[in-house]
Amino acid sequence: MRIGLLTEGGYPYVSGDARLWCDRLVRGLAQHEFDVYALSRSEHQEDEGWIPLPSHVRRVRTAPLWMSEDDGPVLGRRARRRFTECFGELAAVLCGVSGDESTPEADRFANALYGLAELAREEGGLAAALRSETAVRTLERACRAPGAHRAAREARVPDLLAVAAHLDRTLRPLSLDWYDDAGLGAVDLCHAASGGTAALPGLLARHFTGVPLLVTEYGVRLRTHYLTAPDAPPAVRSLLAAFHNRLAAEAYERAVVVTAGNRHARRWQERCGAGREKLRTVYPGMDARPFAEVGESPECADPDTLVWVGRVEPAKDLVSLLHAFAEIRRREPRTRLRIVGAPPVRRARPISVTAGRWPRSFSPTRPTARTPRATIRCRSRRSAGRNSRAAPTPTHQAP
């Protein structure tokens, strides 16, 4: 089988999301051929290079999300009218503006999305159109239309510009030349390593060439979006949340199988419209031997220590962890929290002050056998839902 692996901000780059998991997947399926289609998030990520690839990775094609490679030709009058209609319909769905009663909102979103993709394929110039004043004015008309959500009606010019810029970046895969018979049309299966923008090439390959789509999520992109920009203006949050919600629902609807890395991600997928008949939970592999060596016996562990292990980033929602630990601390005053992975996020200190002063420590290094141990461990959601033993944790006391 020839598999088109679709990634965003990760594999095959040295740094990024799902890099290690994708590498295990590719190396574990050596009997199949892989074509990797990767979207990069920054120039720095591209400069860092790729990890070593196995021989059965036949081809790697990349495209940047952080810049437009080519604006393409300027749209003519008829093409501009077509763009305004499609983008206007997409904006109307995001704003909650009613359309034809016989057409569900999900279908309106899909028709607008694929209409823009067809325009890009036939005429080019979509990248420039998405950054044009026409796009901003079209978005503004949708926000001011009767029936628009309150948050959308309150959008001001800076909000409209922010939303338009985000849509421009997210929709850049629509302008790529990956969807012909020499590209994704030649693979037997498209496997999106995450939802959101990474799934867009798979949706377009299915639309243009009929290639089936498999979507895997260890971290739900929609949830990541909610947690990444908590301080954005209400209008921006409302419009972008509506967009990512519709995009997630479209990916789940069109995929033949949707796999979750844990039960937490599966619940999000179900709430966003994924049918239970196509859902599968596939837990990521982990070597359990280091945890088995440590054990959980009271003789070598601290019964009053709670440990969280994982990357410190917005998607992990450590703010909720701190609030939850504050509740535990009120009932068990001797409890300590140790966070292993990296220094705390910027909002951790204000939240910790709000939740109360309690012992906590952070470690940027990996656990070793000579460091203090705990009997309770709170893991990153990437490993949630699986049984594992407590790990020893090195600590550096926070000031």
Secondary structure, DSSP 8 states (H G I E B T S, - for coil): -EEEEEEESBTTBSSSBTHHHHHHHHHHTTTSEEEEEEEE--HHHHHH-B----TTEEEEEEEESSS-S---S---HHHHHHHHHHHHHHHHHHHT----TTS-HHHHHHHHHHHHHHHHHHT--HHHHHTSHHHHHHHHHHHHSTT--HHHHT--HHHHHHHHHHHHHHTGGGG-S--STTTGGG-SEEEESSSGGGGHHHHHHHHHH---EEEEESS-HHHHHHHH-TTS-HHHHHHHHHHHHHHHHHHHHH-SEEEESSHHHHHHHHHTT--GGGEEE-------HHHHHH---GGGSEEEEEEEES--SGGG-HHHHHHHHHHHHHH-TT-EEEEESSS--TTHHHHHHHH----EEEESS---TTS--EEEEEE-GGGTTS---------EE--
